[in-house]
Amino acid sequence: MLAFLLPFLVNELFAGSMIFTDRGSNELRIADLDGSNVRTLISAAGTNVRGVAIDTATEQLFYADNGGNIIYRTQLDGSSGIPIISTDLNFPADLVLDCPGGKLYWCDRDNNRIERSNYDGGEREAFITTTQPYFLDLDLVNRKIYWGDFSDGNIFRADLSDGANVETVVSGLVQTRGVKVDPRAGYLYWCDRNASKVQRRKILGGDIEDLYINLDTPHGMTLDTIAGKVYWVDTGTNDIGGTGAMAVNRGDIDGSGLQEILVSGNEPWDIILDTRTNTYSEWVARRFQKDAPSSISDPNADPDLDNNNNLSEYFRNSNPFIAEKEQLIGIFEDEGEFLFSHLQSFDTLTDVEATVEISNDLQSWSSAASFTEQLPSVVAEDGSIPVFKLLPDTVSSSGTFLRLRLELITQ
């Protein structure tokens, strides 16, 4: 039997989770992506905890304490916390990371600037001067930085390299919060705090879309573009009785689905996701509504009726609600050699076994054949990875059939 495992390790305690700051309780809290399994990650984190960011590759977490004017770095489990920026700060707000570049960016509202540094606080520089910056995000595809302002309802953009070419891309909002960009789909997302809405607009222009309305005080936001979800926290400070006040909320990224209230808080302020999933239950929590019936979320169910059940969608990290046109497996010839190919998730899946089986009559299947080579693979934008196996000569002749058998392992 041949089972494929990717050589990428996942911290099982934190994969498939959300981390959010709760400034009302001075804590960083963590929960599964459907809001279950809530626990405290860092207690007594500061006197006014604000923005949070993580780098899952290096297992590091960053957060800002506005009360002490300090930015901290910890391990992803909340341990070994140290201040990395503790001087010349005046209302540090949102944080964001350029993980490939190893850079931390933050807004300093009352110093009227956006700054950046290395992960350890070294090579610090103030590279954009702007009025009361508040919430920011990076477009690493087009090398741009986006940010909102505290009071005037604008969203700005500049070159990520040097902060040049500042331009206003959205104006006329009430109070901009939680700015996020999806460069591949071409959308900007944000919370309008005092309009009580989550909204988006094409980066290139056009009408503003209301995704979720009649909220209380939507504030921090993050996107799961692969799963097609938008998460936001609502501080509830406007006290208008809006939906999802003082809670973490989730909805479809295009606003088509129902709003889900996931976790109640005291005064949640910002949120970040660890979207790595290494078990089927974590994948379900990421992809399905928390109250989805088993008839939809069961491994053998097929919600999008594309003849790929949920187990196969989980294995390749595809969307169980959008019918896939691309086949999971294939056989092709390359320079006289036959290759068996299949798609699987880039994440390390610990509870599924994938076995290549061979038959000559489509009745009796065997997994005894050895595959002699795995060719290099490239991660696709949807989080899947193509795997190629070189077929031995004994199974490359005509009349040989191959299939990929998936089995969910009970842990």
C-alpha angles and dihedrals in degrees: 000000000000118000123183121223125177117230096234118109123217127202096238094202094062108025114110094025146120123224119199137175117235107197092182091064096027090236142123108224132193133203140163115273092263092052096258127125095036116188141155115266099180121010121199088015093162142306097276111014114196134158124025133193135173138199106205094188092062095028093236132143128198129193140169126232106203093187094060096029090235135133114210135200122204139162114274089259090058095254131125094030117184133172110248099174115033107141134073094011122136113179104342107200130169124016130203133176136222093206098183090050096041093233132141120208127193143171119239102197102189095039087054096229147102115228138187138193143164117281090266093051094258125134090028116183138172102222104165126046111198138145114275100327112205124179122358143186139192130235101205092177096061095022097241135136122215128196143165131221128240102240114005104066100239137133119208136192135201140167111284094217098064109351093253128140097042112192137170110242101172128025139164097057121135102231119346120219137158100023114194133169132208102194097181094055091036100235138132118209130194146155118243099210101198097032085057093227144122108217144172141192137185110269090231092054140265136122123340113244122215106221101173124007141178091051126144112231110339108192127153121037143183135181134227097195095176093054091038095238136135119203125195139171122225114206092197091217095132088064094209096135093250124168116276097009116172090010147095111258137191137194142159113290091240094045093245098122134062121278113254122208102211111171132011117224142173099245109335111197112175139007141200132182136223097204096180109123125191101168134054092241091055090050091051091049089053099044107032134056111263092246096045111142119243089246086072103031100040115116091244095048121105108201095175094044093229094132091253110110123214092265091060091044089052092048092055096031093237128150112272091203098053119067109240120227095188116084120239094223138025145167123218141161122245119184093332095315126106120228130195111209135188139167124237139167118280088225120088106258110206100182106048129076120203117199128183108221129192132208138174096195106027087242106077118044129193134189096194099106120105122225112212105201143025112206123216115282134208126212113241124220091254092061096257127121128211113231121199126196125189111231118226116242091252093068102033097081124100116277095043118118127197133194138175113236117201123199127184109223117218109229 
